[in-house]
Every structure is written in structure tokens, then in C-alpha cells.
Amino acid sequence: MDNVRNYNIVYIHTHDSGTVFSPYGYDSPTENIENFAKEAVVFKKAFCTSPTCSPSRSGLLTGMYPHSNGMLGLANRGFALKDYSWHLVSHLKKNLYKTVLCGIQHEYGSYSDHKGGAAAIGYDFDITSENNYEYQEDYYLWDTANAENVSEWIKENGSNQNFFLSFGMFSTHRKFPEINKEIINENFVKAPYPVPDFEETRNEHAKFLTSAYYADKCFGLIIKALRDNNLYENTIIIFTTDHGIPYPYAKCTLFDSGLEVALIMRVPASPKNGSVTDTLVSQVDIFATLCDLTGLEKPERLQGKSFSEFFTGKSDKHRDEIYGEINFHTSYEPVRCIRTENYKYIKYYDEEYLKINVSNIDVSETKKLLLENDLLSQEKYSEALYDLYNDPGERKNLINNHEYKGILEDLRKRLLKWQEETKDPLLSDGIKISKNWKINKKTSHEPSSKNPEDYEQL
């Protein structure tokens, strides 16, 4: 792969999708993404740094873990990066890339404030359409308008100078659009694990799949624009999402259903294009990987590890483990984990509250169904160890099984070493609450409750 400094970078990302796309084996109407996957690398074991929106995206875009880069919770609730010059956009601009934002970013303020976000992060161009839709169910139309903007920008400006373009979609975030019955038959839908199978959840997941269908249409528009303007073979294309699906026991948990993400990446002329791999990768590694692929110097602060040699064919294996964390979504819930190919160890640091943090679960029919069926009685383990080969659903805690004592001690040590190396505040003074953060009480149920009594602070 010669002359790597001339690559453009297009970063296309959805919202709350996990791996529910057809290249990952799901019956999802995503033919454009699947066609692209046949010409790219499909990472089957890719993970985010945190299963909540702003921390996960910030992990990818700074190459640092959330507790290190400062994004401990949602940007729209007052959380922020310690230094926005750490953002990938800033690094690429220093190296003469044009930087373009279209659609959602979740690293500064409200995702709907694209102008403020683009200015704070430092994008050269913001080509986002105004979101004039009253109902979130119609936000897929905003995605479509933005995809058309991207297509036009590529046509008019794509060949002038190397560019980094971030195209962020609202899809597949709640609230979902109404079911497109020409595409989806809700009677023949089954939501992915760990969602229970009932009429309510089938209906809800049919809406999710409709949202995925619209996201796929937007994706197809952008790939077509790159091809039509002779830029496809000169562009690194990254397709991913922020974290797991927006259902209970998925998003906002450190189970694989919360951490595992779609990652499909195409590097021009790579001998690995058209392949599928089970090697472990983390989104925190993408910044370093892009630096190597484009020939740029890597900042010393990066905590991710480049997997650029995978694309050259020099290496088929990347990581032995990945790490995940939770600090805040709507309420405070400090958790850390290490996941290897075979095992996962999770540690919950708030041992005084081991019930479910219900406000950290998005409002949904599935949540309502579980609340009516003893969700409030469920408890978390202070520590958990799972054998991922024999228990891929992570439901049998082996923490007290003496046969796994050696594995448990090893994972505890490795997790602690990572926390020490990354200066995890949970090991020292803890996380000091800022007056600027909006935080629900651990016992609250509604993330956006109108009752002030449901908040630690507003």
C-alpha cells in the first residue's frame, strides 16, 4: 500500500446499533452495508470502550479511554473532553486534512447543536442540514438529507485536498420510525439476545430494523458518491456504531451485548479486503491505526494500539484483551471489565447499590415489560467471571468456582495494571462530581423525568 499519505478518511457511524447488520448474521435489511463488507474487512470481535454514547465515541476519536480523556458521561448532560485538541480532527488538521462534519457528533454539547459542536471540536466545514423535524420518529429524514449533503460535498470538493469526513446518523437511536411494512413483517421478527420474545418486543424490533434500513440507504448514497467521483480507491472507509443495542441488558452494560460493535473497514489495496476476522480489536485502537495507515506521527498520549499491520497482511492477530468501562449514563454506575477471547471479568465499584440502575435503560416497550415482571428485584454481582466459550450469554457467574481461581486472579491483575497505567480515578480519589453535570439518582426510573426529586443534580 504505497503513497499512504494521500488517503482520504470517511467515518460513517450509526447510533445504538451493536452488530445488528446483515454482515453479522442478522436478518437486517442492510444490503448496501453487506455489499461494502464483501470488499472490506469485517471485524467480528470489535468492542467499544464504553457502552454509552459520548464516552464510546470519545474513546474512538481521542484514542484514549473515557476516564483518561475526561468524557465520563453524556456530552448533552454537561460532560466534556479535558482537551479538545486531543480529538482526531485536530490531529488531522495539523497534517493538512480538510475536516468535515455532517450529522451527529456526540463529543460536545447536544448532538443536535451541530454548529456548536463543529466549532468546539474544530471542523473546517459543517454541512449538516437543520433538523426541523418535531418528532424523533422522523429523524431518519434528517439522516437522508445529510447523506445527500455529503454526496454533493464529495462531488464538488472531494478531489481538491485530502479530507476527513464524519457522517453521523441518528438511526438506529430511539424513538424509532414507524414500521415500513414493505420491508419488514413484524410477525416474522425476533429481537436479538438478550431481548425476550413477545408481541411488544417484536413490534419494537421491527421499528429498529426499519431504522436500520434507512441507515443503510444513507450509507449506500455515500459509497455511491465516492465511486462516482473516483475517490473510492483513495479513501479509507470506516463503518461502525457507538455501542450495543438500546435494550435492557445491552446498552449501558459491560456484557458483550453492550460492548460489541459492528466495525467494517476498507483500506485501499489491502490484501485483506473481502475477509472476516475474529481477532479482538477495540475502537480505542482506530486513531493509532489511522496514523500508521496515513503515515502520520502518533501522539504520545494515545492508549490504543495500531492494527495497521493487519491490513498489510503482516499480522493476523491484534489484541489478547480489551477493556471496557462505565462511569455515568444518566446515573452514576462505576464499572470496569477485561475481556479476553475466552473469558470476561467485571467489577462493580458501587457495592452499596447493586440493584439495576433503571434510569440507565432507555424508555421502551421492552423496559416496560420487564418492569412489570420483576426487573426491580434483579441484582448485580459485585464481581463476575464468565466463560465466554461455554456461556456466551454471560449468565453463569463463576466468581466462586475454584476451578477458575487461576484465571480469576490473572484477570484481576491485568485489569488492575491497565487501571494503574491509565490513571483510573477509581483507584485513587474517585470521581469528583462537577456542578455542571446532570445526574439522575440511582433509584430513579425515567432518564428524562420532569420530577426534580429524581436527580442528584440538574
HELIX and SHEET records of a PDB file:
HELIX    1   1 VAL A    4  ASN A    6  5                                   3    
HELIX    2   2 SER A   22  TYR A   24  5                                   3    
HELIX    3   3 GLU A   31  ALA A   37  1                                   7    
HELIX    4   4 CYS A   53  THR A   62  1                                  10    
HELIX    5   5 PRO A   66  ASN A   69  1                                   4    
HELIX    6   6 ALA A   75  ARG A   77  5                                   3    
HELIX    7   7 TYR A   84  TRP A   86  5                                   3    
HELIX    8   8 LEU A   88  LYS A   94  1                                   7    
HELIX    9   9 HIS A  114  ILE A  121  1                                   8    
HELIX   10  10 GLN A  136  ASP A  138  5                                   3    
HELIX   11  11 TYR A  139  ASN A  157  1                                  19    
HELIX   12  12 GLU A  186  PHE A  188  5                                   3    
HELIX   13  13 GLU A  199  ASP A  228  1                                  30    
HELIX   14  14 TYR A  232  ASN A  234  5                                   3    
HELIX   15  15 ASP A  256  LEU A  259  1                                   4    
HELIX   16  16 GLN A  283  ASP A  285  5                                   3    
HELIX   17  17 ILE A  286  THR A  294  1                                   9    
HELIX   18  18 SER A  308  THR A  312  1                                   5    
HELIX   19  19 VAL A  358  ASN A  360  5                                   3    
HELIX   20  20 GLU A  365  LEU A  371  1                                   7    
HELIX   21  21 LEU A  375  SER A  377  5                                   3    
HELIX   22  22 HIS A  402  TYR A  404  5                                   3    
HELIX   23  23 LYS A  405  GLU A  421  1                                  17    
HELIX   24  24 PRO A  425  LEU A  427  5                                   3    
HELIX   25  25 PRO A  452  ASP A  454  5                                   3    
SHEET    1   A 8 PHE A 125  ASP A 126  0                                        
SHEET    2   A 8 LYS A  98  GLY A 103  1                                        
SHEET    3   A 8 PHE A 163  GLY A 168  1                                        
SHEET    4   A 8 ASN A   8  THR A  14  1                                        
SHEET    5   A 8 THR A 235  THR A 241  1                                        
SHEET    6   A 8 GLU A 260  ARG A 266 -1                                        
SHEET    7   A 8 VAL A  41  PHE A  47 -1                                        
SHEET    8   A 8 SER A 275  THR A 277  1                                        
SHEET    1   B 8 PHE A 125  ASP A 126  0                                        
SHEET    2   B 8 LYS A  98  GLY A 103  1                                        
SHEET    3   B 8 PHE A 163  GLY A 168  1                                        
SHEET    4   B 8 ASN A   8  THR A  14  1                                        
SHEET    5   B 8 THR A 235  THR A 241  1                                        
SHEET    6   B 8 GLU A 260  ARG A 266 -1                                        
SHEET    7   B 8 VAL A  41  PHE A  47 -1                                        
SHEET    8   B 8 VAL A 281  SER A 282  1                                        
SHEET    1   C 4 GLU A 321  PHE A 328  0                                        
SHEET    2   C 4 TYR A 332  THR A 340 -1                                        
SHEET    3   C 4 TYR A 343  TYR A 348 -1                                        
SHEET    4   C 4 GLU A 383  ASP A 387 -1                                        
SHEET    1   D 2 ILE A 439  ASN A 440  0                                        
SHEET    2   D 2 TYR A 455  GLN A 457 -1                                        
END                                                                             
